[in-house]
Amino acid sequence: MGAGSRTRDGEAPLVSVLTVTFNRRVLLPRLHDSLRRQTFHDFEWVVVDDGSTDGTREAVAALAATSAFAVRYLHQENTGRTFGLDRGYAICRGRFTAVIDDDDWYAPDALARLVGHWARISEPELFAEVQGLTARPDGSTIGDPFPTDIFDSDHFHIRESLRLRGDRLGMSRTSVLREFPTPPEFACVNVPHGLMFNRMAERYRCRGVNEVIGYKEYRPDGITRSKLRAHAALSGPRLLYLEELLRQGRHRPMPAKHRYKSYANLVRNALHQRRSFGRLIADAPSRAWLLAALPIGVGVYLRDRLNEASSRR
């Protein structure tokens, strides 16, 4: 099937576009419209509804009725975006999966460019993802560009060593995404994306391209704000993420400031999990770094507790 042809009924597409949504029916038409405008047509749209109560099911059905591409809908009880992504990966039919949030939308040639970049990778079995940049609605780029216009690396090096900031949009091999499910003990918690991405970095590379793939609109009810309101509730998966990050960091470069901050947050989250100082010190990848960061970590933990107590008054 050619890159520009449409998927026929019952035929698996090359690309699955995956969106997990919760009570955002008013935003879905904008994303749907950006999919309708794609110059590449061999894709499906998989919508995982995380227990919405605003008529999302009916809204998706109405959009599907006008679509030239397949729209597939899956409802789950409200268990969070992380679990929704895992369920989505399981049912995506495409060789590639492109994850996009409900408040984002694509440039018209986004999927065509991502597929084109994949086709130019000489050893695709070594790669997990191609990712590009995002922009605000006014067109200004979000975050840092890659060091070169075509940049082959891995998630750990990009995020933890180079400290490149900014939300990206990309396309991953579906089979690779299924290799790294959410740890079952955190199935209903929004786990830091870095946990799975850093695990992925131990086996696979990714290609970054300095091209704007889509647009993002940050909203006050978004997941970033939600995380800030409930640090203690998220401390378990964050602790696991930090433990694995710092173990990897023993053998890979990390800026000293980032390493210190990560150890302070390790202390903070371990205390939220009621972990003893003895176990914390014994398990630390570096006792010297842990002891240096201990006062800041304890201080931030105490601040969390004070904020939590104040919110209950």
Secondary structure per residue as TSV (DSSP state, phi and psi in degrees):
chain	resnum	aa	ss	phi	psi
A	1	M	-	360.0	132.9
A	2	G	-	-70.7	159.8
A	3	A	T	-61.2	-30.1
A	4	G	T	-96.2	-1.2
A	5	S	S	-84.2	157.6
A	6	R	-	-91.7	147.2
A	7	T	-	-69.5	130.5
A	8	R	-	-80.5	157.5
A	9	D	T	-54.5	131.9
A	10	G	T	81.1	-2.8
A	11	E	-	-99.8	133.1
A	12	A	-	-68.0	132.3
A	13	P	-	-80.5	168.2
A	14	L	S	-73.9	-35.6
A	15	V	E	-126.3	136.5
A	16	S	E	-109.1	124.5
A	17	V	E	-94.8	123.1
A	18	L	E	-116.3	127.6
A	19	T	E	-129.4	127.4
A	20	V	E	-101.6	128.0
A	21	T	E	-132.7	152.6
A	22	F	S	-147.6	112.1
A	23	N	S	51.7	45.7
A	24	R	-	-128.5	36.2
A	25	R	T	-58.4	-30.1
A	26	V	T	-70.6	-19.4
A	27	L	T	-92.7	-21.3
A	28	L	H	-61.7	-35.6
A	29	P	H	-59.8	-35.1
A	30	R	H	-64.9	-45.3
A	31	L	H	-63.8	-43.7
A	32	H	H	-59.3	-40.8
A	33	D	H	-63.8	-37.7
A	34	S	H	-67.8	-31.2
A	35	L	H	-71.2	-39.5
A	36	R	H	-61.7	-28.9
A	37	R	T	-88.3	0.6
A	38	Q	-	-63.2	139.9
A	39	T	S	-79.1	-15.8
A	40	F	-	-102.1	134.9
A	41	H	-	-120.1	-4.8
A	42	D	-	-87.0	66.6
A	43	F	E	-147.5	163.1
A	44	E	E	-123.3	159.9
A	45	W	E	-114.5	118.8
A	46	V	E	-106.1	119.1
A	47	V	E	-110.6	118.0
A	48	V	E	-101.7	116.6
A	49	D	E	-94.3	114.4
A	50	D	E	-87.0	57.3
A	51	G	S	75.7	34.1
A	52	S	-	-63.8	150.6
A	53	T	-	-122.2	14.2
A	54	D	S	-107.9	15.7
A	55	G	S	85.7	25.1
A	56	T	H	-60.5	-40.1
A	57	R	H	-56.3	-47.6
A	58	E	H	-67.4	-36.7
A	59	A	H	-64.4	-42.6
A	60	V	H	-66.2	-39.8
A	61	A	H	-61.6	-40.3
A	62	A	H	-65.9	-40.0
A	63	L	H	-66.9	-41.2
A	64	A	H	-60.8	-34.3
A	65	A	H	-66.2	-20.5
A	66	T	T	-105.7	4.5
A	67	S	-	-93.7	138.3
A	68	A	S	-82.2	-13.8
A	69	F	S	-106.8	160.5
A	70	A	E	-71.1	136.0
A	71	V	E	-121.3	122.4
A	72	R	E	-118.2	136.5
A	73	Y	E	-121.1	135.2
A	74	L	E	-133.5	126.0
A	75	H	E	-100.5	138.7
A	76	Q	E	-134.7	158.6
A	77	E	-	-63.1	158.5
A	78	N	S	-68.2	92.9
A	79	T	-	-121.7	3.1
A	80	G	-	103.9	160.7
A	81	R	H	-65.3	-38.6
A	82	T	H	-60.2	-48.6
A	83	F	H	-65.2	-36.7
A	84	G	H	-62.2	-39.1
A	85	L	H	-63.4	-45.1
A	86	D	H	-59.2	-42.5
A	87	R	H	-66.3	-37.2
A	88	G	H	-65.2	-44.6
A	89	Y	H	-57.1	-35.7
A	90	A	H	-66.9	-28.5
A	91	I	H	-108.1	-7.4
A	92	C	-	-63.3	132.9
A	93	R	-	-94.8	-14.8
A	94	G	S	-74.7	154.2
A	95	R	S	-63.9	-32.2
A	96	F	E	-117.7	149.2
A	97	T	E	-124.2	127.7
A	98	A	E	-111.0	113.5
A	99	V	E	-90.1	130.1
A	100	I	-	-141.7	135.4
A	101	D	-	-75.9	162.6
A	102	D	T	-70.2	-19.4
A	103	D	T	-99.1	13.6
A	104	D	E	-112.4	168.0
A	105	W	E	-154.3	157.4
A	106	Y	E	-92.6	151.0
A	107	A	-	-67.3	153.1
A	108	P	T	-58.9	-30.4
A	109	D	T	-106.5	21.1
A	110	A	H	-59.7	-53.9
A	111	L	H	-65.5	-37.8
A	112	A	H	-61.2	-41.8
A	113	R	H	-70.5	-39.9
A	114	L	H	-64.1	-43.8
A	115	V	H	-62.7	-40.3
A	116	G	H	-63.0	-40.8
A	117	H	H	-66.4	-38.7
A	118	W	H	-60.0	-41.3
A	119	A	H	-64.9	-21.5
A	120	R	T	-93.3	1.1
A	121	I	-	-81.3	124.3
A	122	S	S	-74.6	-28.8
A	123	E	-	-127.2	72.0
A	124	P	G	-62.6	-22.8
A	125	E	G	-66.8	-17.4
A	126	L	G	-87.4	-7.6
A	127	F	E	-112.6	145.4
A	128	A	E	-100.6	-32.3
A	129	E	E	-155.1	151.1
A	130	V	E	-114.6	130.4
A	131	Q	E	-134.2	145.4
A	132	G	E	-122.5	-171.4
A	133	L	E	-90.0	166.8
A	134	T	E	-124.6	162.9
A	135	A	E	-135.1	160.5
A	136	R	-	-77.0	167.8
A	137	P	T	-56.2	-27.0
A	138	D	T	-81.9	0.2
A	139	G	S	95.5	-8.1
A	140	S	-	-73.8	134.8
A	141	T	B	-69.1	142.2
A	142	I	-	-94.8	125.6
A	143	G	S	79.0	-160.2
A	144	D	-	-96.0	140.6
A	145	P	-	-73.9	166.1
A	146	F	-	-73.7	155.7
A	147	P	S	-57.5	-32.4
A	148	T	S	-132.7	162.4
A	149	D	S	-64.0	-31.7
A	150	I	E	-120.5	113.3
A	151	F	E	-128.1	110.2
A	152	D	E	-95.4	123.0
A	153	S	E	-157.9	-145.2
A	154	D	-	-146.5	167.5
A	155	H	H	-61.9	-39.1
A	156	F	H	-62.2	-47.7
A	157	H	I	-63.2	-41.0
A	158	I	I	-67.4	-47.9
A	159	R	I	-88.1	-36.0
A	160	E	I	-102.6	-35.6
A	161	S	I	-87.4	-52.5
A	162	L	S	-81.4	-21.4
A	163	R	-	59.9	41.7
A	164	L	-	-77.0	123.8
A	165	R	-	-101.3	161.9
A	166	G	S	118.6	142.3
A	167	D	-	-74.3	140.8
A	168	R	-	-117.4	162.8
A	169	L	E	-126.8	136.9
A	170	G	E	-154.4	-165.0
A	171	M	E	-143.9	125.3
A	172	S	E	-114.6	157.6
A	173	R	E	-69.1	127.4
A	174	T	H	-60.9	-38.5
A	175	S	H	-63.0	-33.7
A	176	V	H	-71.8	-42.8
A	177	L	H	-57.5	-36.5
A	178	R	H	-72.9	-17.7
A	179	E	H	-72.7	-18.7
A	180	F	S	-126.5	67.7
A	181	P	-	-73.0	164.8
A	182	T	-	-62.4	136.2
A	183	P	-	-53.4	132.3
A	184	P	G	-58.5	-28.8
A	185	E	G	-69.4	-14.8
A	186	F	G	-118.1	27.6
A	187	A	T	-60.2	-29.4
A	188	C	T	-109.4	23.8
A	189	V	S	-123.4	145.8
A	190	N	-	-78.0	94.9
A	191	V	-	-75.7	142.9
A	192	P	-	-55.1	132.7
A	193	H	H	-56.9	-32.7
A	194	G	H	-60.9	-25.2
A	195	L	H	-60.8	-53.6
A	196	M	H	-71.5	-36.4
A	197	F	H	-66.3	-38.9
A	198	N	H	-69.8	-34.0
A	199	R	H	-64.1	-41.9
A	200	M	H	-61.0	-36.8
A	201	A	H	-65.3	-19.6
A	202	E	T	-74.2	-15.1
A	203	R	T	-124.8	-26.1
A	204	Y	-	-132.4	156.1
A	205	R	E	-101.5	170.8
A	206	C	E	-139.1	153.3
A	207	R	E	-109.1	124.9
A	208	G	E	-102.3	140.2
A	209	V	E	-129.0	137.3
A	210	N	E	-85.5	64.7
A	211	E	E	-134.2	138.1
A	212	V	E	-75.6	115.5
A	213	I	E	-91.3	-33.0
A	214	G	E	-163.4	-173.8
A	215	Y	E	-127.0	146.0
A	216	K	E	-126.5	141.5
A	217	E	-	-124.5	113.2
A	218	Y	-	-83.0	126.5
A	219	R	-	-116.5	151.3
A	220	P	T	-65.2	-17.1
A	221	D	T	-100.3	16.5
A	222	G	S	-76.0	173.7
A	223	I	H	-67.7	-31.3
A	224	T	H	-62.2	-46.2
A	225	R	H	-63.7	-39.6
A	226	S	H	-61.6	-39.7
A	227	K	H	-62.5	-39.7
A	228	L	H	-65.5	-24.2
A	229	R	H	-83.0	-15.0
A	230	A	-	-139.9	58.0
A	231	H	T	-64.8	-43.7
A	232	A	G	-60.6	-39.3
A	233	A	G	-65.9	-24.0
A	234	L	G	-101.8	6.0
A	235	S	H	-67.5	-28.0
A	236	G	H	-62.6	-57.5
A	237	P	H	-65.8	-31.2
A	238	R	H	-66.9	-37.5
A	239	L	H	-63.9	-44.6
A	240	L	H	-59.9	-44.9
A	241	Y	H	-58.1	-46.1
A	242	L	H	-68.1	-39.0
A	243	E	H	-60.4	-46.2
A	244	E	H	-69.5	-39.0
A	245	L	H	-58.6	-47.3
A	246	L	H	-74.7	-27.5
A	247	R	H	-67.2	-43.8
A	248	Q	H	-62.4	-36.3
A	249	G	H	-67.9	-12.9
A	250	R	T	-65.6	-28.0
A	251	H	S	-113.5	1.1
A	252	R	S	-132.8	150.4
A	253	P	-	-68.1	138.9
A	254	M	-	-141.9	136.3
A	255	P	-	-57.6	141.4
A	256	A	H	-57.6	-39.9
A	257	K	H	-63.0	-41.6
A	258	H	H	-68.1	-40.2
A	259	R	H	-62.6	-44.4
A	260	Y	H	-62.4	-46.2
A	261	K	H	-62.1	-37.4
A	262	S	H	-66.8	-39.0
A	263	Y	H	-67.1	-39.0
A	264	A	H	-62.0	-41.2
A	265	N	H	-70.8	-29.4
A	266	L	H	-60.8	-46.7
A	267	V	H	-60.1	-48.0
A	268	R	H	-55.2	-50.3
A	269	N	H	-73.9	-32.3
A	270	A	H	-64.3	-38.6
A	271	L	H	-68.3	-37.0
A	272	H	H	-62.0	-30.4
A	273	Q	T	-88.6	8.4
A	274	R	T	61.3	32.7
A	275	R	-	-80.3	136.6
A	276	S	-	-71.7	155.1
A	277	F	H	-61.6	-36.6
A	278	G	H	-61.5	-46.6
A	279	R	H	-68.2	-38.6
A	280	L	H	-59.5	-45.8
A	281	I	H	-69.6	-40.9
A	282	A	H	-64.5	-35.6
A	283	D	H	-88.6	-9.5
A	284	A	-	-64.8	135.8
A	285	P	S	-57.8	-33.4
A	286	S	-	-138.9	113.5
A	287	R	H	-66.2	-35.1
A	288	A	H	-62.3	-47.1
A	289	W	H	-65.4	-39.9
A	290	L	H	-62.0	-46.8
A	291	L	H	-65.0	-35.1
A	292	A	H	-66.4	-35.6
A	293	A	H	-90.6	-6.7
A	294	L	H	-56.6	-47.7
A	295	P	H	-60.2	-42.3
A	296	I	H	-66.3	-43.2
A	297	G	H	-60.3	-43.6
A	298	V	H	-64.5	-41.5
A	299	G	H	-61.9	-43.1
A	300	V	H	-68.3	-37.6
A	301	Y	H	-60.6	-44.9
A	302	L	H	-64.5	-36.5
A	303	R	H	-63.0	-41.1
A	304	D	H	-58.1	-44.0
A	305	R	H	-65.5	-39.7
A	306	L	H	-64.2	-42.4
A	307	N	H	-64.5	-38.6
A	308	E	H	-64.4	-43.3
A	309	A	H	-64.5	-39.7
A	310	S	H	-65.4	-36.1
A	311	S	H	-69.0	-18.0
A	312	R	T	-90.0	-9.2
A	313	R	-	-75.7	360.0
